[in-house]
Amino acid sequence: MKLQEKKSPLKQADPQAARHQPEIRHPRLADVRRTDEEASRKDAYGPRPPAAGVFAALLPELQRAVAEEGYTVPTPIQAKAIPHLLEGRDLIGCAQTGTGKTAAFMLPILQYLSQNRRPPPARRTRVLVLAPTRELAAQIGASAAAYGRHLRFRHAVVFGGVSQFQQVQALDRGLDILVATPGRLLDLMQQGHAGLDAVEIFVLDEADRMLDMGFFPDIKRVIAKLPERRRSLFF
């Protein structure tokens, strides 16, 4: 009688099954900037390290967003500015582009809004950030969305060169944070779509650059519409 040789299942892999094997990624090889889906998968590897420096004074939701953005240690401008802003002070901060100054003012602002929640009035904003160019305004808006991804707040970015229809819609609902270039903001104010009498925090980003670009008259017109009782941050 002829015996049939049995093949070991270990020596013969099923190509169909191999295609369905889940991809295993070591957490240390993950990209620094992660999407929310990637972040939730990597949470299975264990808790994140505790927040360092001034980041430890932030709300857990902000600490989580900071970690997801790849920050582990605060930059010098963040280390110096964040404690003062968390105390509710006015501030003039000087730092070069790319040193994390947007996070230096945006993180305390988001914490303030979260700890002092109230619905913004229609066509009003609680925080106004002025920027000299549409590119910088869009960048600041993206940073607000990234750092506030685990919080509930309304924000919008307005600048010229595009249709104002969606910008007007956002303003009509009321905003917690409005990032704007001076020209488009003044246009919307003249049309009655934006009022500044409810602003609690005013941020002038790239202030020296705005003056060099000839925005001083526009800035004066904007500041004249702000309430006297407000916080002012110049970067």
Secondary structure, DSSP 8 states (H G I E B T S, - for coil): --------TTTS--HHHHHTS-----GGGS-SS--HHHHHHHGGG-------GGGGGS-HHHHHHHHHTT--S--HHHHHHHHHHHTT--EE----TTSSHHHHHHHHHHHHHHHT-----TTBEEEEEE-SSHHHHHHHHHHHHHHTTTS---EEEE-SSS-SHHHHHHHHH-EEEEEE-HHHHHHHHHTTS-B-TT-SEEEETTHHHHHHTT-HHHHHHHHHTS-SS-EEEE-
